[in-house]
Amino acid sequence: MEEKTETYHAMYDAPIFIQPPTEEVPYGDNDAVFYRDDVAFVIESPPKNAQDRPVVLIRIPAELIDPALAAELVGPADAEVPDERTEHLFDAAADFCLRVFTGQIDALNEALYNRSRPDRENGKYYLFHPGGEILRRNTAFFAVCPQRDYDYLTGIMVQLWDPQEHPCPPKLCLCFRLEVQLPFHKLKKAMTMMTSDLPDAVDEFIVSLDRQALRETLIMAEKQFRMRQALRSSQWCAFVANGSILPRAKDGVNPLDGAVPFRSTPEDEIELCGVRGMGIPRGVTVITGGGYSGKSTLLDAVAAGIYDHHAGDGREYVLTDETAVSIAAEDGRAVSRLNIGPFLKSLPGGNSPADFTTAHASGSTSQASGIMEAVSSGSRLLLIDEDRSATNFMIRDSKMKALIKKEPITPFTDRVRELAEHGVSTLLVIGGSGEYLGPADRVYLMDEYRISDATDRAKEIWRSSGEECETPPSCDWEVRRVLTDEHFSSYPENGSTERLEANDMGFLLIGSETVDLRGVFSLMTDAQRNAAAFILRAVMVSHRPGPLDFASELDAVYERIRREGLHAVYTTFFTTMRLPMELPRPIDIEAVVFRMRRIGWRQKE
């Protein structure tokens, strides 16, 4: 480090005594790697406009965390990548350790904080603070990392290192990645932060880690994994364990103190891998109740159940079909060459419902588009809240049918049974219309956050009303459009520099596109939106001229992430993009692409 430096450029130059070169990482291409005992501190270059804010990757050999656990997590020795179960345990263990390590980092920041000065003068550590979900991250993960050969490298220049004669066996490591804001023109303080305070915090983490709590976390993760496997092949699309705390506190993350624990209806109580709770059956399920009764809270919990949750979240055993998609009206979104014929008989201006294109969809056409896109992406469960839906798309009662003879919209109530027959279930929250009482397989009533089965009563009310469930002719659910590589680029039209930004308002700026992500509800965090941006950009830059097979090319990027970690798609080139990333589902990346306005689509031949 140099006195009065603002860039700390010397810190990013790896000394020759540090990391041995390999075929994959030859000498000169390495990040600077420094060690305290067996713990490595890798200084990664930050974006060029933030040279005073280095990225530090901390690699802690897993045997320092728990030798027996390290051996258990490694998995089969001949496996090129961990199997699904091992990946699941890796994610849960890394999540647990991250939540613990944030405590040490918060204590360091508290000592640095001076409210009269900005972070640039105080110095600060930026470590990602997770929400309730357990997700794969680039800020905390397990990976097989290179380790130095201590006996050989002591006093020996690495240019003389022979990997054949003196191999450096890789080790499983727990990795943390954080940013460090170094204080402006305070070299001694910066050196203390990097060479003393941060390593001391890592030592404290290793010494004070509650190994028993970690093992209990892995036991829970194993159970969550087994329950998801059982759910996939079962007759239920979601499971809510008895005792779950579903309402959230004001921060939207933590469980609400004093909330009523969930309790299954007797009729639907099941046991899944030793956990008792309510199995929500596949088909058409309606949740109703008065205002503030907890019906939307239950739907939100089910929607969040596509991800696992950490111990203490309250929704640890709320598990949902992992292909579930939340559907809502999105006035103004773009739709390109999509078949929405199941819900629209005709459109003005000669626009064909089987090949629908618009730059500004209405509430009804946008919701129809969302359903068709979810079905085409392989979703097996639609989650719909009446409050976020277009009324004229969802229902049309007998009085309005009698009054309006020429109606181009086939309401969702008329198609929901047909969707179920095609293997796509619906979980629907309603409060103001009884039109769904007829086609529903199950009707549940919420009252002060307590659920009861009201199916028989709802069916009796429906029969006494004299209403009948209309069954329109069967329709064509196939989406035949194919994405082309027209304007499928992270470079703006006539531009020579890539453009990528996921801003705080919920918009993704990539190439010439500005994409509204607020309708992709399963992108729950800023870190997930960051990852979605980088993943989509990775597909774009890896595509070669010629036919575009988006699904296959997206699968290739996800396979790369499996092998190399989520950080493999990150780059410091984009100075507006943040570091933390959490892995979204491939179905969510497809949803982002569906909302792009300038890319090209064509109908299958």
C-alpha positions in Angstrom: 0.0 0.0 0.0 1.2 3.5 -0.8 0.8 6.6 1.4 -2.1 8.8 0.4 -3.2 6.5 -2.4 -6.7 6.5 -3.6 -6.5 3.5 -5.8 -4.5 1.0 -3.8 -3.3 -0.4 -7.1 -0.2 -2.1 -5.5 -2.6 -4.4 -3.5 -4.0 -6.0 -6.6 -0.5 -7.1 -7.9 0.2 -10.6 -6.8 3.7 -11.1 -5.3 5.7 -13.9 -6.7 5.7 -15.9 -3.5 1.9 -16.3 -3.3 -0.1 -18.7 -5.4 1.5 -21.3 -7.7 0.5 -21.1 -11.3 -1.7 -23.8 -12.9 -2.6 -24.6 -16.5 -6.0 -22.9 -15.9 -4.5 -19.9 -14.0 -1.0 -19.2 -15.3 1.4 -16.9 -13.5 0.5 -13.3 -14.1 -3.2 -13.9 -14.3 -3.7 -14.6 -10.6 -5.5 -12.5 -8.1 -3.3 -11.6 -5.1 -3.6 -14.3 -2.5 -2.5 -13.9 1.1 -2.6 -16.4 3.9 -3.1 -16.4 7.7 -2.3 -19.9 8.6 -4.6 -22.0 6.4 -7.1 -19.3 5.6 -6.6 -17.6 2.2 -7.6 -13.9 1.5 -7.9 -13.4 -2.2 -7.8 -9.7 -3.3 -10.1 -9.5 -6.4 -10.1 -6.4 -8.6 -13.2 -4.3 -8.2 -14.8 -2.2 -11.0 -12.4 0.4 -12.3 -14.3 3.3 -10.7 -14.0 1.7 -7.2 -10.3 0.9 -6.8 -10.6 2.0 -3.1 -13.2 -0.7 -2.6 -11.5 -4.1 -3.1 -13.4 -7.3 -3.2 -12.0 -9.9 -0.8 -12.7 -13.6 -1.2 -12.0 -15.5 2.0 -11.4 -19.2 1.7 -11.7 -21.2 4.9 -10.8 -24.9 4.6 -14.0 -26.8 5.6 -12.0 -29.0 7.9 -11.5 -26.0 10.2 -15.3 -25.7 10.3 -15.9 -29.4 11.1 -13.6 -32.2 9.8 -16.4 -34.8 9.8 -18.8 -32.4 8.1 -16.2 -31.6 5.4 -15.8 -35.3 4.6 -19.6 -35.7 4.5 -20.1 -32.7 2.1 -17.5 -33.7 -0.4 -19.7 -36.3 -1.9 -18.6 -39.1 -4.3 -14.9 -38.8 -5.1 -15.5 -39.4 -8.8 -18.2 -36.8 -9.2 -17.3 -34.0 -11.5 -20.0 -31.8 -9.9 -21.9 -32.4 -6.6 -25.2 -34.2 -6.9 -28.5 -32.5 -6.2 -28.5 -33.5 -2.5 -25.0 -32.4 -1.9 -25.6 -29.0 -3.6 -28.6 -28.6 -1.4 -26.6 -29.2 1.8 -23.8 -26.9 0.5 -26.3 -24.1 0.1 -27.8 -24.6 3.5 -24.4 -24.8 5.3 -23.1 -21.7 3.5 -26.3 -19.8 4.3 -26.0 -20.7 8.0 -22.3 -19.6 8.1 -23.1 -16.4 6.3 -25.7 -15.5 8.9 -23.2 -16.1 11.6 -20.3 -14.2 9.9 -22.5 -11.1 9.4 -22.5 -10.7 13.1 -18.7 -10.4 13.2 -18.7 -8.0 10.3 -21.5 -5.9 11.9 -19.3 -5.6 15.0 -16.4 -4.3 12.9 -18.6 -1.8 11.2 -20.0 -0.6 14.5 -16.5 0.2 15.6 -15.7 2.1 12.4 -18.9 4.1 12.2 -18.9 7.8 12.7 -22.1 9.5 11.7 -20.5 12.8 11.0 -18.4 11.2 8.2 -19.2 9.2 5.1 -18.2 5.6 4.7 -15.4 6.7 2.3 -13.7 8.4 5.2 -14.7 5.9 8.0 -14.1 2.7 6.1 -16.7 -0.1 6.0 -17.1 -3.8 5.3 -19.9 -4.7 2.9 -21.1 -8.3 3.4 -24.4 -9.4 2.0 -27.1 -9.8 4.6 -29.5 -12.6 3.4 -33.3 -12.5 3.7 -35.4 -15.5 4.8 -34.6 -17.6 1.8 -31.8 -20.1 1.4 -30.4 -19.5 -2.1 -27.2 -20.2 -4.0 -25.0 -17.1 -3.7 -21.7 -15.7 -4.9 -21.1 -14.1 -1.4 -21.1 -17.4 0.6 -20.6 -20.8 -0.8 -18.6 -24.0 -0.6 -16.2 -24.8 -3.4 -13.1 -26.9 -4.1 -10.3 -24.4 -4.0 -6.5 -24.7 -4.7 -4.3 -24.8 -1.6 -0.7 -23.9 -1.4 1.9 -26.7 -0.6 3.3 -25.2 2.5 6.4 -27.5 2.9 7.5 -26.9 -0.7 6.7 -23.2 -1.2 8.4 -22.0 2.0 11.3 -19.8 0.6 11.0 -21.2 -2.9 10.1 -19.0 -5.8 6.9 -20.2 -7.5 8.5 -20.0 -10.9 10.3 -23.2 -9.9 7.2 -25.0 -8.7 6.5 -28.3 -10.5 2.8 -29.4 -10.1 3.8 -33.0 -11.2 6.5 -33.4 -8.6 4.9 -31.4 -5.8 1.1 -31.4 -6.3 -1.1 -29.1 -4.3 -4.2 -31.1 -3.5 -7.4 -29.1 -3.7 -9.5 -28.7 -0.6 -13.2 -28.1 0.1 -13.5 -24.5 1.4 -16.1 -22.3 2.8 -15.9 -19.0 0.9 -17.1 -15.6 1.8 -16.9 -12.7 -0.7 -17.3 -9.1 0.5 -16.3 -5.6 -0.4 -14.1 -3.4 1.8 -14.3 0.4 1.6 -10.8 1.6 2.5 -10.7 4.9 4.3 -9.6 7.9 2.2 -5.9 8.9 2.8 -5.7 6.8 6.0 -3.2 4.2 5.2 -2.6 2.9 8.7 -6.3 2.4 9.3 -6.7 0.7 5.9 -3.8 -1.6 6.7 -5.4 -2.4 10.1 -8.7 -3.2 8.5 -7.2 -5.5 5.9 -4.4 -7.3 7.8 -5.7 -7.3 11.3 -9.4 -6.6 11.9 -10.7 -8.8 9.0 -8.5 -11.8 9.7 -9.3 -11.5 13.4 -13.0 -11.6 12.6 -12.5 -14.7 10.5 -10.6 -16.4 13.4 -13.4 -15.4 15.8 -15.9 -16.9 13.3 -14.0 -20.2 13.2 -13.5 -20.4 17.0 -17.1 -19.4 18.0 -19.1 -21.2 15.4 -21.8 -23.3 16.9 -21.1 -26.7 15.3 -24.1 -28.3 16.8 -26.4 -25.6 15.3 -24.8 -26.1 12.0 -25.4 -29.8 12.1 -29.0 -29.2 13.1 -29.3 -26.9 10.1 -28.1 -29.7 7.8 -30.5 -32.1 9.3 -33.3 -29.7 8.5 -31.9 -29.2 5.0 -31.8 -32.9 4.4 -35.5 -33.1 5.5 -36.4 -30.2 3.2 -34.7 -32.0 0.3 -36.5 -35.3 1.0 -39.8 -33.5 1.4 -39.4 -31.7 -2.0 -38.6 -35.0 -3.6 -41.7 -36.6 -2.2 -43.8 -33.5 -3.2 -42.8 -33.8 -6.8 -44.4 -37.2 -7.3 -47.4 -36.7 -5.0 -50.9 -35.5 -5.4 -50.2 -32.2 -3.6 -48.8 -29.1 -5.1 -47.8 -27.5 -1.8 -47.4 -28.3 1.8 -47.7 -26.0 4.9 -46.5 -27.5 8.1 -48.5 -27.2 11.3 -47.0 -24.5 13.6 -45.6 -22.4 10.7 -45.6 -18.7 11.2 -46.8 -17.2 8.0 -47.3 -13.4 8.7 -44.3 -11.2 8.2 -43.1 -8.4 10.5 -42.9 -4.8 9.2 -39.6 -5.5 7.6 -41.2 -8.1 5.4 -38.5 -10.6 6.2 -38.8 -11.8 9.8 -41.8 -13.6 11.3 -44.4 -11.5 13.1 -44.3 -11.7 16.8 -47.5 -13.0 18.4 -48.8 -14.4 15.0 -51.3 -17.3 15.0 -49.4 -20.5 14.1 -50.8 -22.3 11.1 -52.9 -25.4 11.7 -54.1 -27.7 8.9 -57.7 -28.6 8.4 -58.4 -32.1 9.7 -59.6 -33.2 6.3 -56.3 -32.3 4.6 -53.7 -33.0 7.3 -51.0 -35.3 6.0 -47.5 -36.4 7.1 -44.6 -35.7 4.8 -41.3 -37.2 5.7 -42.3 -37.1 9.4 -43.7 -33.5 9.4 -47.4 -33.1 9.8 -49.2 -30.3 8.1 -51.6 -29.4 5.3 -51.3 -30.8 1.8 -52.8 -28.6 -0.8 -54.0 -30.9 -3.5 -53.4 -30.5 -7.2 -56.3 -29.2 -9.2 -58.3 -26.0 -8.6 -58.1 -24.7 -5.0 -59.8 -21.5 -3.8 -58.8 -19.6 -0.6 -61.4 -17.1 0.6 -62.3 -15.1 3.6 -63.1 -11.6 4.8 -60.7 -8.7 4.7 -57.5 -9.1 6.8 -58.3 -12.8 7.4 -54.9 -14.0 6.2 -55.8 -15.4 2.8 -53.2 -13.4 0.9 -50.7 -14.1 3.6 -51.2 -17.8 3.0 -50.8 -17.3 -0.7 -47.6 -15.3 -0.3 -46.2 -18.0 2.0 -47.0 -20.6 -0.6 -45.4 -18.4 -3.3 -42.2 -18.1 -1.2 -42.2 -21.9 -0.7 -40.5 -22.4 -4.0 -37.4 -21.7 -2.0 -36.2 -23.2 1.3 -36.1 -21.0 4.4 -33.7 -20.9 7.3 -34.4 -22.0 10.8 -36.3 -19.3 12.7 -38.0 -17.9 9.5 -41.3 -19.5 10.5 -41.8 -21.0 7.0 -39.1 -23.7 7.2 -41.5 -26.4 6.1 -43.7 -24.5 3.7 -42.8 -26.2 0.4 -44.3 -25.5 -3.0 -44.0 -27.1 -6.4 -40.7 -25.5 -7.7 -42.3 -24.6 -11.0 -45.0 -22.4 -9.4 -45.5 -19.0 -11.0 -47.4 -16.0 -9.6 -49.7 -14.4 -12.1 -51.1 -10.9 -12.1 -52.3 -8.2 -14.5 -49.4 -6.1 -15.9 -50.8 -3.2 -17.8 -48.4 -1.8 -20.3 -46.1 -4.8 -20.7 -44.9 -5.9 -24.1 -46.1 -9.2 -25.7 -44.7 -10.6 -29.0 -46.2 -13.3 -31.3 -47.9 -15.2 -28.5 -50.9 -17.5 -28.7 -53.5 -16.2 -26.2 -56.4 -17.8 -28.1 -57.6 -19.8 -25.1 -58.8 -16.6 -23.5 -59.4 -14.2 -26.5 -61.7 -15.0 -29.4 -60.9 -11.9 -31.4 -58.9 -8.7 -31.1 -59.4 -5.3 -32.7 -57.3 -4.2 -35.7 -57.1 -7.6 -37.2 -54.6 -8.8 -34.5 -54.9 -12.6 -34.3 -55.2 -14.1 -30.8 -53.1 -17.0 -32.0 -50.3 -14.6 -32.9 -50.7 -11.7 -30.5 -48.3 -8.8 -30.5 -48.6 -5.5 -28.6 -46.2 -2.9 -27.0 -48.7 -2.0 -24.3 -50.9 -4.9 -23.2 -54.1 -4.3 -21.3 -54.8 -5.9 -17.9 -56.7 -8.8 -19.5 -54.3 -9.5 -22.3 -51.3 -9.2 -20.1 -52.7 -11.7 -17.6 -53.7 -14.1 -20.4 -50.1 -13.7 -21.7 -48.6 -14.4 -18.3 -50.6 -17.7 -18.0 -49.7 -18.9 -21.5 -46.0 -18.1 -21.0 -46.0 -19.9 -17.6 -47.6 -22.9 -19.2 -45.1 -22.9 -22.1 -42.2 -22.7 -19.6 -43.4 -25.9 -17.9 -45.2 -24.4 -14.8 -47.4 -26.9 -13.0 -48.9 -24.4 -10.6 -50.4 -20.9 -11.0 -50.8 -18.6 -8.0 -53.4 -15.9 -8.5 -54.6 -13.2 -6.1 -57.9 -11.6 -7.1 -56.7 -8.2 -5.9 -53.9 -8.2 -8.4 -56.0 -9.4 -11.3 -58.0 -7.9 -14.2 -61.6 -8.4 -13.2 -63.0 -8.8 -16.7 -60.4 -11.5 -17.4 -61.0 -13.5 -14.2 -64.9 -13.6 -14.1 -68.1 -12.8 -15.9 -71.2 -13.6 -14.0 -74.6 -14.7 -15.4 -76.0 -11.2 -15.3 -73.2 -9.7 -17.4 -73.3 -12.7 -19.8 -77.1 -12.0 -20.3 -76.4 -8.3 -20.9 -73.3 -8.5 -23.1 -73.9 -11.0 -25.9 -70.7 -10.2 -27.8 -67.7 -10.7 -25.5 -64.3 -11.6 -27.0 -62.8 -12.6 -23.6 -63.2 -16.1 -22.3 -62.9 -15.6 -18.6 -60.3 -17.6 -16.6 -63.1 -19.3 -14.7 -64.2 -21.0 -17.9 -60.7 -22.4 -18.6 -59.4 -23.2 -15.1 -60.8 -26.8 -15.2 -59.3 -27.4 -18.6 -55.9 -26.2 -17.3 -56.1 -28.7 -14.5 -56.8 -31.5 -16.9 -53.6 -30.4 -18.7 -51.7 -30.9 -15.5 -51.6 -27.2 -14.5 -53.0 -26.5 -11.0 -54.4 -23.2 -9.8 -54.3 -21.8 -6.3 -56.6 -18.8 -6.2 -57.4 -16.2 -3.5 -60.8 -14.5 -3.8 -62.8 -12.3 -1.6 -65.4 -10.5 -3.8 -66.8 -13.1 -6.3 -68.3 -16.5 -5.9 -67.8 -17.5 -9.6 -64.9 -19.9 -8.6 -67.0 -21.8 -6.1 -68.3 -24.0 -8.9 -65.1 -25.1 -10.7 -63.1 -25.4 -7.5 -62.0 -28.8 -6.2 -61.3 -27.4 -2.8 -62.6 -24.2 -1.1 -60.8 -23.1 2.1 -62.1 -20.3 4.4 -59.7 -18.1 6.4 -60.9 -16.4 9.5 -58.4 -14.6 11.7 -55.5 -16.6 10.2 -57.2 -19.9 10.9 -58.1 -22.1 8.0 -61.1 -24.4 7.6 -62.5 -26.6 4.8 -65.6 -24.9 3.3 -65.8 -27.1 0.2 -69.1 -28.7 1.0 -70.8 -25.5 2.1 -69.4 -23.7 -1.0 -70.7 -26.4 -3.4 -74.2 -26.2 -1.7 -74.3 -22.4 -2.1 -73.2 -22.8 -5.7 -75.9 -25.4 -6.5 -78.6 -23.3 -4.7 -77.7 -20.3 -6.9 -78.7 -22.1 -10.0 -75.4 -21.2 -11.7 -73.7 -23.6 -14.0 -70.0 -23.9 -14.9 -69.6 -23.2 -18.5 -67.4 -25.5 -20.5 -66.3 -23.8 -23.7 -64.8 -25.9 -26.5 -61.4 -27.3 -26.0 -58.7 -24.9 -27.1 -55.1 -25.0 -28.4 -52.7 -24.4 -25.5 -49.5 -24.7 -27.5 -47.2 -21.7 -27.8 -45.4 -22.0 -31.2 -43.3 -18.9 -31.2 -39.5 -19.2 -31.3 -37.0 -16.6 -30.2 -34.6 -15.4 -32.9 -31.2 -13.6 -32.4 -32.6 -10.4 -33.8 -31.5 -7.6 -31.3 -30.6 -10.4 -28.8 -27.5 -8.6 -27.6 -26.1 -6.8 -24.6 -24.8 -4.2 -27.0 -27.2 -1.3 -27.8 -28.1 -0.9 -31.4 -25.3 0.9 -33.2 -23.3 0.9 -29.9 -19.8 -0.4 -29.3 -20.0 -0.9 -25.5 -22.2 -3.3 -23.6 -25.0 -2.0 -21.4 -26.2 -3.8 -18.3 -27.9 -2.4 -15.2 -30.5 -3.7 -12.7 -31.7 -0.6 -10.9 -33.5 -0.1 -7.6 -36.8 0.6 -9.4 -37.1 -3.0 -10.6 -36.0 -2.4 -14.2 -33.3 -4.2 -16.2 -31.4 -2.3 -18.8 -29.6 -4.6 -21.2 -28.5 -3.7 -24.7 -31.3 -1.6 -26.2 -33.8 -3.1 -23.8 -35.5 -1.7 -20.7 -37.3 -4.6 -19.1 -39.8 -4.2 -16.2 -39.0 -7.0 -13.7 -41.7 -6.0 -11.2 -44.1 -8.6 -12.7 -41.6 -11.5 -12.2 -42.6 -12.0 -8.5 -40.3 -14.9 -7.9 -37.3 -12.5 -8.3 -37.7 -11.6 -4.7 -34.4 -9.8 -4.0 -32.1 -7.2 -5.6 -29.4 -9.9 -5.6 -31.7 -12.2 -7.6 -32.3 -9.5 -10.1 -28.6 -8.8 -10.4 -28.0 -12.5 -11.1 -30.8 -12.6 -13.6 -29.1 -9.7 -15.4 -25.7 -11.4 -15.5 -27.1 -14.8 -16.5 -29.1 -13.3 -19.4 -26.0 -11.3 -20.5 -23.9 -14.6 -20.3 -26.4 -16.2 -22.7 -26.1 -13.3 -25.1 -22.3 -13.1 -25.2 -21.9 -16.9 -25.5 -24.3 -17.1 -28.5 -22.7 -17.4 -31.8 -24.2 -16.2 -35.1 -26.9 -18.5 -36.3 -30.1 -20.1 -35.1 -30.8 -19.3 -31.4 -31.9 -22.2 -29.2 -32.5 -20.1 -26.1 -33.5 -23.0 -23.8 -30.4 -25.0 -24.6 -28.1 -22.0 -24.3 -29.6 -21.1 -21.0 -29.1 -24.6 -19.8 -25.5 -24.4 -20.8 -25.0 -21.3 -18.6 -26.7 -23.0 -15.7 -24.5 -26.0 -16.1 -21.5 -23.6 -16.0 -22.8 -22.2 -12.8 -23.1 -25.7 -11.3 -19.5 -26.4 -12.2 -17.8 -23.0 -11.5 -20.2 -21.3 -9.1 -22.6 -18.3 -9.5 -19.7 -15.8 -9.7 -18.7 -17.3 -13.0 -21.1 -15.1 -14.8 -20.1 -11.9 -12.9 -17.8 -9.3 -14.4 -16.5 -6.0 -13.1 -16.9 -4.3 -16.4 -20.3 -2.8 -15.5 -19.6 -0.2 -12.9 -23.3 0.2 -12.0 -23.9 -3.5 -11.2 -23.6 -4.6 -7.6 -21.6 -7.6 -6.4 -24.1 -9.8 -4.5 -26.0 -12.4 -6.5 -28.6 -15.0 -5.6 -29.5 -17.7 -8.1 -32.9 -17.4 -9.8 -34.7 -20.3 -11.5 -34.4 -20.8 -15.3 -38.1 -20.2 -15.6 -37.6 -16.7 -14.2 -34.9 -15.9 -16.8 -37.4 -16.9 -19.4 -40.0 -14.6 -17.9 -37.5 -11.7 -18.2 -37.0 -12.5 -21.9 -40.8 -12.6 -22.5 -41.0 -9.0 -21.3 -38.4 -7.7 -23.7 -39.7 -5.3 -26.4 -37.1 -5.3 -29.2 -36.0 -8.9 -29.6 -37.4 -10.9 -32.4 -39.8 -13.8 -32.4 -41.1 -16.0 -35.2 -43.7 -18.7 -35.4 -42.6 -22.3 -35.8 -42.8 -23.6 -39.3 
